[in-house]
Amino acid sequence: MDKPSYEISPWQLRWQGLDLDALRRTESTFALSNGHIGLRGTFEESEPRGLPGTYLNGFYERRKLPYAEAGYGFPEDGQTVVNVTDGKIIRLLVEDEPLDMRYGSAPRHERVLDFRSGSLRRRTEWVSPTGRRVRITSERLVSFTQRAIAAINYTVEPLDDEIQLVVQSDLLANEPVTTRTDDPRVAAALDNPLISDDAFAERGSYRAVLAHHTRASGLRMAAAMDHELFLDEDNIRTEIKAEEDLARLTVAADVPKGSKLTLTKYLAYGWSSKRSSPALRSQVEAALVGALQTGWEGLLAEQRAFLDEFWDTADIEIEGDAELQQAVRFALFHVLQAGARGETRAIPAKGLTGPGYDGHAFWDTETFVLPVLTYTIPDAARDALRWRHSTLDKARARAETLCQKGAAFPWRSISGDECSGYWPAGTAAFHINADIADATMRYLYATQDKSFESECALEMLVETARLWMSLGHHDTHGNFRIDGVTGPDEYTAVADNNVYTNLMARRNLRAAAAMVEANTALAHDLGVDTEEASRWRDAADAMVVLYDDDLGVHPQSECFTSHARWDFRNTPDENYPLLLNYPYFDLYRKQVVKQADLVLALHLCGDEFTPDQKARDFAYYEALTVRDSSLSASTQAVIAAEVGHLELAYDYFAEAALTDLHDLHGNVQNGLHIASLAGAWLVVVAGFGGMRDHHGNLTFAPRLPPELTKIAFRMTFRGSKIAVEIRPERAAYRLHAGEPLELTHHGDPFTLGTEPVILPIPATPDHPAPRQPHGRAPTRRRPR
């Protein structure tokens, strides 16, 4: 019999049957989050489990970074996300036999992640080793509307005779967590990171609170639980207790056949770097009272209403590939979960689905995730950018350490401090500063948020512009060079004039100068005058943008096209990803690309290239790109679609969208790839929809891959909701709400008002099919 797998369904992720070997993977895919609280999809009974995980966004422990040889400017401390107090645990004893899916049998077992209800449902029929039969149904959610709250509704039903049931509902701190891999990207395990401050259980009630702090980072947190019990019978006994790392409510009842025992568990979480433990305890207890007042059904209704609004703005429809329809909604749901209520915190690369990458945020957020949020739930994009703004003082301090002016944002971080212990791929990747500036301008173009412009955007653009002026220089010919940096491709480090970096820096400088000129009084408060802004424009106009006339392509960086090519044909499949099997020294001096770099510039800075240049550049770098990063497939798909390789774009679309559902990189056990999931949206909207937003001009150039019969997507722009439907020969644009918009279709401007606009799709450009490195072509997609 085949092992269980995900069933294909347009609005759900369903798993039927029991596969204990798949627990780590499904715990990631079934994770729930609202951007503040993250709960991995472990069983309520706690065991068996793959990798337990409960996370609070921004809650971390510090640890020393090891260096064989220290150097000036190397970050001293790393930061690792902490597995905090686990409130998911509801253990069950059936006539003194613990429900453990490794024992007895489960003739029926299914779990469903519902993208409409925003909840994880479970239905299990379990037969104990001695033959007692019960049915367990549960549903859990992490509230989008009540940020501090999660809840579980857990029901046990005897299927034969009357059974004595004992339920233990726990708050458990310092769960033992181990890793089973040598992959350096996996979070370092932390042993007992939480130190108890308070343990409280209210006698005669169902409420308990645990408060802890971390040893090194000094962060404080509190977790609280309260319960509602429902049972037809009066024969019930309860007791509650709390100690340093454990609070437990125990419920014992004799439940006859035909009756059910239902426990509704409400959880509240809070943390702070400044507030005291008593204050945090008060905070979570107050949040519990609010949740109890709303009630379980009320929380479900609020969750559904929140998601109805989201899907009305953000939904994507795909005809012709049912699995990709499911995958793209799964992707959107998890991107929403990662950013919806993060507010003053970062959006980690794994969201709050696992400990991968130590829980750090990278440039993934601004370049891949924020475009999705900007055009679907812009308040979340604003909040993510506000977090970056809140770390400006740390970025200024980092720039000063690096002997630069302005602000140098960290390559990887939780709190805003640099945590990358490998400077060629971290510190030298200064493009993150332009990525943040680009996301800032994209948000402003799409929302026209004047308060954000004055409160945050101007200062971020000024400080990033100052960094580029400090980092670069005018050479003897007057050209502005940016030397010794690492672009998006981490297999080419510390190179001169990376084209992506230079183009993004140029946009940064010009945007900063324009904003200074439009906000002279505020700019004056930041010490900027018209002369400084003029120097930014001069540098932007003189920026070096390399071009190889002999090859007819843009070199990724200086001398890149002169390097020897990597020997792809003699590289075994098992030696990918290359960074785990070859020295960086060898990678750095060869033509081999980890992930889209110059090709990413073709997307984000597409107005800087001609159509012919895009086609030639794409073909050249397609032959060098091995996609050892999950970030690459979506960008390659976007440009493949633009230059006319629609079937190749479709293959890359599937790779981006199914990265986690198919575990293509073999590490989904440590959390989902949020940027790749966001990339699935980018492929639909920017790839097949051809959407571009250069300098606030919203344009579309839609084309449909031959495998599909229809793609439809929704988005918001400047307060207006629009829908685009793409069919093989025409595209339809509709305004669902808001004011009319000036748009462009394949270069032709039009006004979208109350009436739909239906326009023909021109012929697809005809270019020779590109080749990929030996053994690295994407899997040919066959619709399911």
N, C-alpha and C positions, 0 to 999 in steps of 0.2 A: 504493500500500500504506500502511495506517495505520502510524504510528510505534509503536515498542514502548511498552508501559505495564505496570503491575503486574497480574499475574494474580491472580484472587481465589482464595484458599485459606485455610482456617480457622486454620492454625498456621504459615503462612509468608508472607513477602513475596518474590515471585518476579518477576524481570524477564528476559524473553527477547528477544534481538536487541540490536543496537548502535545507540544514539542518543547521539552525542557532545554534542549540544546539551543533553541532560538530565543530564550528568555532575554538575554542581553540586548539583542536586536529589537525585539518587540517592546521592551521597556523604554527604549528611545522613541520608537515611532508612536507608541501610545502615551507618551508624556503629555502632561497638561501644564499650562503656564498662562500667566497674564502679563508677563514682562517683569513682575515683581516677585512672585512666588513660582517655583517650578517643582513639579512632582513627577518623577519618573514612573513609568507604568508598571510598577511591581504589584504583585498580588497583595490584597489586604492582609492576608495571613502572614506576610513578611517572608516566609520560606515556602517552597524553594524560590530562590531569587538569583538573578544574574549579577546586577550591580545596583545596590540601593542608592537612592539619590533624592534629596530634598534640598533645594537651593533658594537662597534669597539673593536677588540681583545686587551685586556690589559688596556682598559679605564675603570676606576673604581672610586668609592668614598669610603673613609674611614669612619668607624663608630666604636664607642667604643663597645667592647664585654662585655656583662653584666655577672657579677659573684656574686652569693650569698655570697661566701667566696673566696676572692682572695688568691693566693698562689704564691710563688716565681717561676719565669719562665713562668707563664701564659702569653700568648700573650695579649697585651692590645688592639690592633685594629683589627677589621674585615675589609674585603674588599668586596664590592658588585658591580657587573657589572652595568653600567648605561645604561638606555634606552636613547640613544643620539638623536640628531636632526633627525626627520623622514622626509625623502625625497620621500617616496613612494606615498604621497598623491596627487591624482588628482581628485578633486571633479567635479561633472557634474550636471548642471541644465538644464532640458528639459522644455522649455517654463516656466521658473521660478519654476519648480518642481524639488527638489533635488532627484537625483537617490539614493535611499535607498532601499536595498533589503527587508526591513521589510514592505514596502508599495508597493501598486500595485501588480504586479505578474511577475514572470519570467518563461514563458513557456519553455525556454531553458536556461540552465546554466551548464557550464562545466569548469573544471580546469584541466590542464595537466602539471605535472612535467616530463620533457623529459630528460632522462639520457644521451642521445646522443647529444642533442643541448645544454644542460646545462641551460635551460631556463624554466620559468613558463608561460604557456599560459592560456588565459581565453577567453571564448566566452559566452556572455550573451545576450539574447533577453529580453528586459524589457518593460512592459506596465505600464505606469504611472497611478496613481489613476484616472486621467481624460481621460485615454484611448490613450495617445500618445505612439507610439511604436518606439523603437530605438534598434539597435544592437551595442554592445560594444565588441570589440576584443582588447586584450592587450597581450603583451609579455614582460617579464622582465628578466634581467640577472644581475649577479654580476660577473665581468670579472675575469677569471683566468689569463689573459695575461696582463691586465692593472690593477694593484693591487688596486689602489685608486678609481676605477670606477664601478658604477652600472648604468643601463639604463633601461628605460621603453618606449615601443612603444604602444601608446594608440589611438585607432581609434573609432569614433562614426559615425554611419550611420543611418539616418532617414529611417523608413520602410513604412511610409505613405506619408504625405504631407511635404512641407517645414517646417522646425522647427528652432526656434532660440535656439542655444546651447550656454551655457556659461560654460567654463572650468576654474577651479581654480587649479593651480599647486603650491603646498606649500612646504616650508621647515618649519617644526614646532618643536620647542624645548619645553621641559618640558611637554610632554603629561601626563595627569593623568593616573597613573597605579595603579591598586589594585590587591590584591591576595584574593582568596576565599578558603583558606585552612589553617589549623593549622599545617600542616606537617612542621616540622622544617627544612626539606631539601629544602623547597621553599625559593627563594630569598626574603629578607626583602624589603618591598616597600620603595622607596625613593621619597620624595616629593620635586619637583622643584630642582633637583640637579645641574642644570646648571645656571651659572651666565653670563650674556651677556658681551662680550668684544667689539663686533663690529657687525653692521648690515648694509649691503651695497646692493643696487640695482642700476644697471647701467641704467640710463634713456635712453629710446629709444632702449634698447636691451632686451633680454630675460634672462639675467643673474643676479643672486643674491648670496650673501654669508652671512652666519651667523657664528660668532665665539663666543665660550663660554669657561669657565673654571669651575672646580668643587671647592666647598668651602674648603673641608678638604684635599683632596689628591693633589690639586693644578695642576691637569692635564689640558691641553688646547687642544681644538679641533676646527676644522672648517669644515663646510659643505657648498658645493656650488652646484648650479644648473644652467643649461643652456638648451635651447630648440631649436628644429626645428619645424616649422609649415608647414603643407601641406593641401591646400584647393583649389579646382578648382575655387571657386568664389573669387572675390576681396572684397566682403563686410565683412570685418573683423576688429575688434577693439581690441587693447591690451593695458594693463597697468601693471606696475610692481611697487612693493613697498617693503620696508623692515623695520621692527621694531625689538625690542630686541629679541623676541622669535618667530617671524613669518616673513617669506618672501613669497610673493605671486605674481605669474604671472596670470593675468586674461585675458582670451580670449573670445570674444563674436563674434558670426557669425550666419548669416542666411543660413542654409544648406538645399538645396532642395533635394527631393527624388532622389536617383541615385547618389548623391555625398557623399563624406566622409570628415570628419575633422580628421586629424591625427596629434597628438602631440608626438614628440619624446623627452623624458626628459633624460638628462645626469646628473648624480650625481657624485660628488667627495668628498671623506672624508679623513681627516688626523688628527693626534693628536700627541702630544709630551709632555714630562715632562720637556723639556728644552727650546724648541723654542718658540718665541714670537707669539702673535696673528697675527701681520702683516706678519711674515714669513709663518705661516700656511695658511693664506689667499692666499699668493702668490703661495704656493705649490698646493692648491686645484684648483686655477684658471688655473695654468699651466697644471694640469692633465685634466681639462675640455677641454682645447684647443687641447690636444692630442686626447681625445676621439672624439671630433667633427671632427678632421682631419681624424680619422679612419672611423667615421660614423656608423650608426646603422647596416647596412649590413656588414660592416667590422668587427664590434665587434662580430656579430653572426658567421661570418666565422672563426675568431680567436678562439672563444669558441669551435666551432665544431672541429677545427683542434687539439686543446689541448686535447679534450676528445677522439678523434680518437686515438691519441697516447697513452693515458691512457688505454683505453679499449684494445688496441692491446697488452698491457703488462699485464693487470690485469683481464681480463674478466673471468667469471665463467659461464659454461653452465650446466644446470641440465635437464635431461630428466625423465619425470614421475611425476613431481609435478610443474604445471605451476605457482601456487601461490608462491612457494619457489624460483622459477626462478626469478620472479619479486622481491621478498623480498631481495634476495642476491644482486641483482644489485642496488636496492634502498639503501641497506646498504653500498655497496662500494661507491656509489655516494656521500652519506652523509659523509662517512669517508674522502673521497677526499676533500669535501667542508670544512671539519673541519681543515684540515692540509695543504692544497696545498700552500697557500701564507701566512701562519702564520709567517714565517721567524723568527724574533727576539722575538716572543711571544709564550706563552704556548698554548696547545690544551686543552680547557676546557672540563669537563665531558659531558656537553650538547652541545659542539661545540659553535656555535653562533646562535642556534635555539630557545633559550629561557633563562629565568633568573634562572632556577633551579640550586640548589647548589651554589647560589650567583655568578655564573659564574666562579667557581673555577676549577683549574686543580688538579688532584689527581694522584695516582700511576696508574690509569686506562690508562693514556697516554702511559707510558713506557711498561706496561705489555700486554696491549690488542691492542692499536692503532698502536704503532710504529712497531710491527711485520708486520702488513699489509703494512704500508708505506715503510718499509725497503725493502720488496720484490716486490713492485709495483712502487713506486715513491720515490726512496731512497733520493733524494734531500730534500724532505719534512721531512723525518726522521732525516736527518742531521740537518736541521734548528731547529727542536724541541729540539734536544739534545744541540745545540748551545745556545738555551734559557736557559736550565738548567745550562750550563756552565757559562752563564752571571750572574747567581744568586749565584755563589759560595761564594762570600764575605758574603752575607747574611746567607748562610748555615754555614759558619765558625763561624759567630757571634752567630748563634743559638746554635751551638754545645758548644761554650764557655759559653753561658747562662746556658746550661744544665750541665755544669761542665764536658764536654767531649772534646776530641781532634778531629781534622779532620773537617768534614762538615756534618751537620744534615739538610738534605733537608726538606722542610715543607710538612706536610701531606696534607694541602689544601691551595691554594694560587692563586693569580693573578699575583702579582709582584715579588714573591720570598720570601716574609715575611710569617711566620706562621700565619694562620688565624683560626686554630681549637681551639674553646673554650672548648672542652672536651678532656682533655689530655689522658685518658686511650685508647680512640679509635683514637687519633690523634698523639700527641707527642710520645707516647709509640710504635707506629707502625713504628719502625725504618726500617722495611724491605723495605720501599720506597727507601732507599739509595742503597740497593743491587739491587732493581728493575731497578734503573737508571743505575747502573753499568752493569747489564745484557743487557739492551737495547743498551748501548754503545758498548759492545763487539759484540753483534749480528750485529749491523750496520757495525762494522769493519770487521767481518768475511765475511759479504755479499758483501762488497764494496771494501775492501782493500784500504780505503781512508787514505793515509799516512799523508796528510796535516791536516785532522781532528784529527788523532792520536796524532800528535805532538802539535797541537794548543789547543785541548780541552780534548781529551780522557785520556791522561796520567794524567793530573791534577785531573780530576774527579775520576779516579780510585785510585789515591794516597790518596786523601782526604777521600773517603769513606772507604778505607782500614784502615786508621788511626782511623776512628770512631769506627770500629769493635774492634780494639785493645784496645781502651779506654773503650768501652762499655762492652766487655767481660773480662774474666779472666781465668787463669789456676787454677784449684782446687788442692787439696792436692795429687790427683792421676795423675796430669799432664794433665787432660782433659780440653779442652777450652770450657767454658760455656758462654752463653749469657742469662742472667736472666732478668726477669721483663719487657718483651716486649709483644706487641700485634701483632699477625700474621694477615693474610688476613681475618680470621674469627673474626669479631667484636663482636661476642657473647662470646668470650673467651679473656679476656683482662689481661694484666700485668702478664703473665705466664712465667715460666722458660723454656728455651730451646725449643722454638717453632721450629719444624723440618723444616718447610719451610724457616723460617728466617735463621736458622743455615746453611742449605744447600746453600742458596743463598749467605750468607755471605762468606762461604767457597769458592764458585766460584769467588766472588769479590776479596778475598784476593789472591787467586792463579793467577787470571788474572792480578791484580796489580803488583804482584811480577814478573811475566813474562814480563810485559811491561816495568818495571823499568830496568830489565836486558837487554832488547833489546834497551833501550834508556838511556844509563848511563849518557850521558852529560846533557840531558834535565832533567833527574831525579835529578842530582846533583843541578841544578838550583832550584829545589823544595825542596832541603834539604833532599833528600832521599839517603841513601847509601845502600850498599849490606847487611849490618848487619840488617838494618830495614826491608828490603825485606825478608831476611831470617826468621825474626821473624813472618812475615806474613805467610810464608809457614808453619812454625812450628805450628802456631795457626790453620791453615786450616787442617793440618794433624791430629791434636788433637781434632778437633771439635766434640762436643757431637751430636750424631744422635741417638735418642731414638728408642728402639725397645722393644715391649712387647712379651716376649717369650711365655707366657701363652696363649695369644690371637692370636699370630702369626701376629700381625700388628704393624705399627708404631704409637705410640701415637701422637696426634697432638701437644701436649706439655706435660711437666712433670705433672703426676697425672691425665691427662685428662681422661684416660680410667677407672680411679677409681671413677670418679664422678657419681652421680645418673643421670639416663637418664631423659630427659624432658618427661613429660606426654603428648605425642602427641595425644593420643586417646581422651583425655578430653580437648583438645584445640580447641575451635570453629574456623571455617573457617574465620569468621569475625575478629578474633583476630590476623590475620597475616596482616602486618609484626609485629613480636613479639616486636620489639623495641618501637612500638607506643602503646603497650597495657600491657607490663609487665616491672617491674623495671630491670635495668641492673644488679643489685645485684643478682637477681634470675637467670638471664641468665648466668652470669659469672661462677656460681658454678654447672652448669648442662652440661650434654653431649647433646648439641644442637649446630648446626653449621649454621651460617647465609649464608655463601657462601664457595665455594671450597677453602680449605686451604691446608691440607695435599694432597688432590687430585691435587691441582695446582702444588705442588712440583713433583708429579708423571709426570706431563707434562714438566715443565721447567727444572727439574733436573732428567729427566727420566733415564739417564745413571747411576744414583746412586741406582737404584732399579732393582731387578730381575723381570722377567715376572710374576712369581707366587706371589711375594710381591705386585705387582701392582694390580693383580686380587683380592687378599684378602683385601688390603687396600681400594680399590674402593668399594667393597661390604660393608665393615664396615662403611665407612663414608657416603655411599649412604643412609643408614638407619637413619642417623642423620641430614642430610642437608635439610633445609627447603626452601632454595632459596629465602630468603627475600631480596636478592640483584640481580639485573639484570646481574651482572658479573658472576653468577655461572653456568648458563645452558650451556654456550659454553665450559667451562672447563670440566664439567661433560660429555658433549658429546664427547670431544676429547678422554678422557680416556675410556669411555664406548666403543668407536669404537676400541681402541687399544686392550682392553682385550676381545673383541668379542661380546659385547652386541650391535649389530648394529641397531636393531630396537629401543632400548632405546636411542642410540645416535641420531637416526633420529628424535625421539620425542623431544629431547633436542635441536637439530638443529632448529626445527620449533619454539620452544620457544624463542631461542635467536634471530632468524631472524625476527620473527613477534612481538617482544616485543612492538614496537611502532606502527606498522600498526594495531595491535589488541588491543593496549593500555592495555597490560596485567597487568601493575602495577598501572593503574589508574592515572598516573601523566604525561602523554605525553604532556598535555597542557602547562607544564613548560619547555618543550624542549625534544629533543630526547636523547636516551641513546647511546651515541657514542661508548662506549666500548662494549656494547651488539651487536651493528651493526658490529663493528670490529670482534666480536666473531663469527658472521656468517661466515666470511671469514676463521677464525681459524678452525671452525668445518670442512669446506670443505677441506682445505689444510692440516691442521695438524691432523684432525680427520680421515675423509675418505681417504685423501691422505697419511696419516701417515708421513707427512714431519717433520723432526727434523733437527736442525742445532746445534749440540753439538760441540763446539770448532772448528767451521768452516767446519765440515764434514757434507755435505748435503745428507740426507738419506730419503727414502720413504718406506712406507709399506702400500700400498693402499688396501682398501676393500670397496665394494659397499653395502649399505643397500638394503634389498630385495625389498623395495618399489620403487626404482629407477632403470632405465635401463642404465643410463650413467651419469657420472660426468666428466667434463673437466675443467681444470683451467690453468692459465698462471701465470708466475712469472719471476722475473729477479734475477740473482745471478752473482756477479762479472762481470757485464757488458754483460752477456749472457742472452738471452730470451729463456725460455723453456716452453713447454706445456706438460701437463700430462692428458691423457684420461683414465678413469677407466670404465671398463665394468665388468659384473659379474665374468668372468673367466680369464681376462687378463688386463694388463695395457700397454699403449703405451706412450713412451717418445719421444719428438721431440725437436730439437734445431732450433729455428726460426731465431736467430741472435747471433753473437758473437763466442767466442772460445769454443772448446770442453770442457766438464766438466766431472770430476770423480764423479759418483753418486753411490748410493747403493739401491737395491730393495730387501726388505725383507731379509736383511743381506748379499746379494750377490752383490759385487761391479761390476760396468760396466762403460764403457766410452761412453758418449753421444756425438756423432759427427754429421756429415751431414746426416747420415742415421737414420731413426727411429729405436728405440729399443723396441720390443714387448716381454713382459715377462708374464708368468702365475702367477696367484694369488694363494697362498697356502690356504689350508683349514683354516677356522676361528677357533680360540681357543674355546673350549667348557667348559664354567663355569656355575654354577648354577645362575639363574637369581637373581639379587639383589632386595631388597625391599626398598621402600622409607618410610619416616615417614607417619603415618596415615593421609590421606587426602592431601598429598603433592606430589603424583606421577604426572609426567607431563601428559598433555593431550595426549591421543593416537592420533597420526597423521593419518588422512585419506587424501590422495592426492586429490587435486582439479584441 
